[in-house]
Amino acid sequence: MKMITAMIRPSKLDAVKDALVAIDVVGMTVTDARGFGRQKGQVERYRGTEFKVDFLPKLKVMLIIPDEKLDAVISAISTAARTGEIGDGKIFVSPVENAIRIRTGDSGVEAL
Amino acid sequence: MSGPSALETFDRLRERFADGLREPQLRRLAFALLATGAGLAPLMAGSAQAALSKMPTDGADTLLMLIGSALVLLMTPGLAFFYGGFTRSKNVLNCMMMSFFLMGLIGVLWVVIGYSLSFGTGFQSPFIGGLEHFMLNGLGGPLGDGPLADGFAISSSSFALFQGMFAIITPALISGALVERISFKAWFWFCLLWSLFVYSPMAKMVWGGGFLGPFGQIGALDFAGGTVVHIASGVAALVAAAIIGPRTTWPDNKRPPHNVPFILLGAGLLWFGWFGFNGASMFASKTAGYPFLTTTTSASAALLTWCLLEWFKDGKPTAVGAATGAVAGLVGITPAAGFVYMPASLIIGALAALACFIAVRIKAAIQFDDSLDTFMVHGIGGTLGALLTGLFAEKALVPADYFPLSAKILEEGGNVGMFIAQLKAVVISYGFVALATAIILYILKAFMPLRVSAEEEERGLDFIAHGEEAYDPMIN
């Protein structure tokens, strides 16, 4: 199993979700996040006073998938979340030791 | 109010303005500036006695005051939203309470003693009222339904109520300069003392037949509170911010407004309430349409001006700028609303926006922590409005029966003479309010800390002062 952590633009959530549902991904968790990468922050101005806002709003999408779906998921997210501009986000992949469904006690891929 | 057409009026205003500049009176103006600067202006000779006839209480006029009172009351929670949007999310409740709470504190203080000190005559003083209206005694009529005074058809109770709403919002305006660090206990005592010893004398001097007004020595015009409300709150804010000092996070760790929609909501409520503030200050329903009109036209011109200035200078018109511009225009027209024709209201609105726009940028540049720009908007806007009232006041709108000394000044000295009278009133108001505010704060400082500790400031005043949080504390 793999854990996918994707930092995406908030406006791309629906597109990413639809792309994942289309390849039979059965669940995901979304968290509000703030961050910066190469995009850096932005300057806002209120009554002439400038405020440098370093952390921009992003969404963190987290999902656990069976190994064989990895390429399809990465490709789905990459395609759906891409605008081609700086700030499209990143996808991180990490291994997962186990997963347990609390209701039934199922474990491993069965629990996904 | 069937005046000449707008275009004719505008031409006449322009000519008068140009004439005024050519006249040798301009030199006298320079002298007057020096004289009032010393605080000892040669005072105008004694006030003329008015000849006003007794009128029965009129239902429509009184109803105007009641509607006006409700409108002005709404401005205080409106102001709470306007200010609350600017703070950090951990201080928003405390900021809003600094306004909202005064509907309780000043609401009671006003009917107990504030009204009497502002509009009584018991002390026979041009600076303070009396004690005869303690607990609103002696208003006239079994239900305060007797007319306010000769020449007025509004009931005395509706007047006392209406003025009370002004007494509530004026100290609330000061809070903008002090948010996010003043202790709520100090704020409580400050507002109580300031209302009694600064607001009431100001109201007496300007509106209560006192020293600065048309029945006193200076003859200044203040339709709805340019001096009493906006200069008073603005100057007090400036002095208080200087004495209490900046937030620990200013200017190195400042944050943008936490809720800009609140700011727009608040500005909208203020604009709506201002119809009562200025419109009902006509005290007569038949003629109230005009100050209703000039109030909104000034705000429109100011909103537009502010946004265009931002667009031109920064490339984008902002929502905060639109809200601030509208408020600046409303402040600017306040002293003038019933004394000028509509074209002048557009000029006053545009100039108020320009002056306040420059002022907030200067404040940002010198890094003075008048946190929400109370002085920069209310002080500067009120001062500009008071002075422009002198330049644009129409003789026809300043009847001698109601404004004896002001009408005399306009007759003899024209608008330049009126400008000088306004300038004297502004200088005296600045001096009195600054001094009295400083004294109150230094006395309070002997009894309690004026501000919270740096740790409490860091934690947030919603929890420290009230034990509440506006939002989920996770997202502070």
Contacts between the chains, C-beta under 8 A, distances in Angstrom:
chain1	res1	chain2	res2	distance
A	44	B	256	5.5
A	45	B	314	5.8
A	45	B	316	7.7
A	45	B	318	6.8
A	46	B	256	5.7
A	46	B	257	5.9
A	46	B	318	6.9
A	46	B	320	4.9
A	47	B	320	6.0
A	47	B	321	6.9
A	47	B	324	6.1
A	47	B	360	4.7
A	47	B	361	7.9
A	47	B	364	7.2
A	47	B	373	6.5
A	48	B	314	7.7
A	48	B	357	7.7
A	48	B	360	5.7
A	48	B	361	4.3
A	48	B	364	5.3
A	49	B	254	7.4
A	49	B	360	8.0
A	49	B	364	4.4
A	51	B	254	6.7
A	51	B	255	7.1
A	51	B	256	4.4
A	53	B	256	7.0
